[in-house]
Amino acid sequence: MKIIALSVALTAMTTVAAFGGDVPFASPAPPSPGRPNGSDLISLADLMVVMQLRHIKLWYAGKSEDWNLVSYEIDRIRETLTRAAFLYTNIPVEYIEAVGGPLAGMHEAVAAKNSGKFLQSYSDLTTACNSCHSAAQVGFLQIRTPTSSPFSDEVYEKVKQHFTEKELADLTLAVAAINAWNRLNVITGQEAGEWTAQWAS
C-alpha cells in the first residue's frame, strides 16, 4: 500500500509536468550562454519527486536522531532547490529563500542535537513547500509530515554493516525512485525498451 500511495502521488506530479503550460513555474529559462538546452532538462516535476523522497527520508532521520544523515539530507535538499532555481528561473526568488530559514534551523538542530528545534524547522520547511505549490497553481500537491516510511528499517539496519550513511542515503533514494517509476510505467502501459551495449558506453 505504501508503494501504491507513492505511485499515485508521482502520477499526479507527472500529469502536472505534461501540462507545463498551466504551471507558471514549469517553463525552463530561455536559451542563453552557459545554460543547458531546455529540451534536455529534467522536468521541474521530476526534481520535486526527488525532493519529496528526501523530505520523507529527512523526517525519519530526524525522528531517529541520526544527525549525520539529517545533515546530509539537508544539503541534498538545498542542492536540488538550487538546481531548480537555476534551471527554472520563473520560480519567484522569495519561494526559494523561504526554505533557507528552515534548512538553517535544522542545521542548528544538528549542531545542538536538538529534536525540538528539528521538528519546528521541519514543519516550517513543509509549510514553505506548500506555499510554493499554491503559488504555482498546483496547491493540490500538499506534502505533510510522513505517517509511514517507504524505507525498510530492518533492511536498513542490516546494510549499515556494509555501507556508510551517505552511501545508504544514495542507494535508498535510487532504489525508491527506480521502483516508483517502474510502477508508473506499468500503470500507464509503457513498454520496456531493449537494452543494448551502446547505452552502457
Secondary structure, 3 states (H helix, E strand, C coil): CHHHHHHHHHHHHHHHHHCHHHCCCCCCCCCCCCCCCHHHCCCHHHHHHHHHHHHHHHHHHHHCCCHHHHHHHHHHHHHHHHHHHHHCCCCCHHHHHCCHHHHHHHHHHHHHCCHHHHHHHHHHHHHHHHHHHHHCCCCCCCCCCCCCCCCCHHHHHHHCCCCCHHHHHHHHHHHHHHHHHHHHHHHCCCCCCCCCHHHHC
